[in-house]
Amino acid sequence: MTLGTKLNKLRTGRNLTQVQIAEKLHVSQNAYNKWESDKAKPAMENLMKIADFYETDVYELLDEKPIVQNNTDRAVGNIHNNNTVTINNTFSEEVIESILKNQQDITKLVEAQSKLIESLLKK
């Protein structure tokens, strides 16, 4: 599922128009329309605003998501737009958990950095 499709489902699931969501995100309706129609990608700052507004994770919004298979040999890979799966390697349970924790830590750091930059820009 593309980012645009996800944005459309999230917006329509809350019965919002593109104008309403654009106003809440402080962007133009034209910009939001381009994101929703996959004609453009939002900048990281806007992606973080979207994730915050919809109370989701930035990674959940991105086109390619890491997947974890539920068997003894767990693997990490990517789901592509054409629904094919590329398996990158086979890892132990501990390595996968470490990777997932690192991704969460990175998300928190990026969010903190964005808030810091935003506060500095307001000064």
C-alpha positions as CSV (number, residue, x, y, z in Angstrom):
1,M,0.0,0.0,0.0
2,T,1.4,3.4,-1.0
3,L,1.8,6.3,1.3
4,G,-0.9,8.2,-0.6
5,T,-3.4,5.3,-0.2
6,K,-2.6,5.2,3.5
7,L,-3.1,8.9,3.9
8,N,-6.4,8.7,2.0
9,K,-7.7,5.9,4.2
10,L,-6.6,7.6,7.4
11,R,-8.3,10.9,6.4
12,T,-11.5,9.4,5.1
13,G,-11.6,7.1,8.2
14,R,-11.9,10.3,10.3
15,N,-14.4,11.9,7.9
16,L,-12.1,14.8,7.1
17,T,-11.7,16.6,3.8
18,Q,-8.3,17.4,2.3
19,V,-8.9,21.0,3.1
20,Q,-9.5,20.2,6.8
21,I,-6.5,17.9,7.2
22,A,-4.2,20.4,5.3
23,E,-5.3,23.2,7.7
24,K,-4.6,21.0,10.7
25,L,-1.1,20.1,9.3
26,H,-0.5,23.8,8.3
27,V,0.1,22.9,4.7
28,S,-1.7,23.8,1.5
29,Q,-4.5,21.6,0.2
30,N,-2.6,21.3,-3.0
31,A,0.5,19.9,-1.2
32,Y,-1.7,17.4,0.7
33,N,-3.4,16.4,-2.5
34,K,-0.1,15.6,-4.1
35,W,0.9,13.4,-1.1
36,E,-2.4,11.6,-1.2
37,S,-2.2,11.0,-4.9
38,D,1.5,9.9,-4.7
39,K,2.6,12.8,-6.9
40,A,4.9,14.0,-4.2
41,K,6.3,12.9,-0.8
42,P,6.1,15.0,2.3
43,A,9.3,16.2,3.9
44,M,10.3,14.4,7.1
45,E,8.9,17.3,9.2
46,N,5.5,16.9,7.6
47,L,5.6,13.2,7.8
48,M,6.2,13.4,11.5
49,K,3.3,15.9,11.8
50,I,1.1,13.4,9.9
51,A,2.1,10.5,12.1
52,D,1.5,12.6,15.2
53,F,-1.9,13.7,14.0
54,Y,-3.0,10.2,13.2
55,E,-1.3,8.8,16.4
56,T,0.8,6.3,14.4
57,D,4.4,5.6,13.8
58,V,6.3,7.2,10.9
59,Y,7.4,3.7,9.8
60,E,3.7,2.7,9.5
61,L,3.3,5.5,6.9
62,L,6.2,4.7,4.7
63,D,5.8,2.7,1.5
64,E,8.2,-0.2,2.4
65,K,7.8,-1.8,5.8
66,P,10.0,-4.3,7.5
67,I,8.4,-7.6,8.0
68,V,9.0,-10.4,10.5
69,Q,8.0,-13.9,9.7
70,N,6.6,-15.9,12.5
71,N,8.7,-19.1,12.4
72,T,11.9,-20.3,14.1
73,D,14.1,-18.8,11.4
74,R,12.7,-15.3,11.5
75,A,13.7,-13.1,8.6
76,V,13.7,-9.4,7.9
77,G,12.7,-8.1,4.5
78,N,10.7,-5.5,2.6
79,I,7.3,-5.5,1.0
80,H,7.4,-3.7,-2.3
81,N,4.6,-1.8,-4.1
82,N,4.0,-4.8,-6.3
83,N,3.5,-7.0,-3.2
84,T,6.7,-8.9,-3.8
85,V,8.9,-9.6,-0.7
86,T,12.6,-9.3,-0.6
87,I,14.2,-11.2,2.3
88,N,17.5,-9.5,3.3
89,N,18.8,-12.1,5.6
90,T,18.0,-14.5,8.4
91,F,18.6,-13.3,12.0
92,S,18.2,-14.6,15.5
93,E,15.4,-13.5,17.7
94,E,17.8,-11.3,19.7
95,V,19.0,-9.5,16.6
96,I,15.5,-8.8,15.3
97,E,14.4,-7.4,18.7
98,S,17.5,-5.2,18.8
99,I,16.8,-3.9,15.3
100,L,13.2,-3.1,16.2
101,K,14.2,-1.4,19.4
102,N,16.8,0.7,17.4
103,Q,14.1,1.7,15.0
104,Q,11.9,2.9,17.8
105,D,14.8,4.8,19.4
106,I,15.6,6.4,16.1
107,T,12.0,7.5,15.7
108,K,12.1,9.1,19.2
109,L,15.3,10.9,18.4
110,V,14.0,12.3,15.1
111,E,10.8,13.4,16.9
112,A,12.9,15.2,19.6
113,Q,15.1,16.7,17.0
114,S,12.1,18.0,15.0
115,K,10.6,19.6,18.2
116,L,13.9,21.2,19.0
117,I,14.3,22.7,15.5
118,E,10.7,23.8,15.6
119,S,11.2,25.6,19.0
120,L,14.4,27.2,17.7
121,L,12.6,28.5,14.6
122,K,9.9,30.1,16.7
123,K,12.6,32.2,18.5
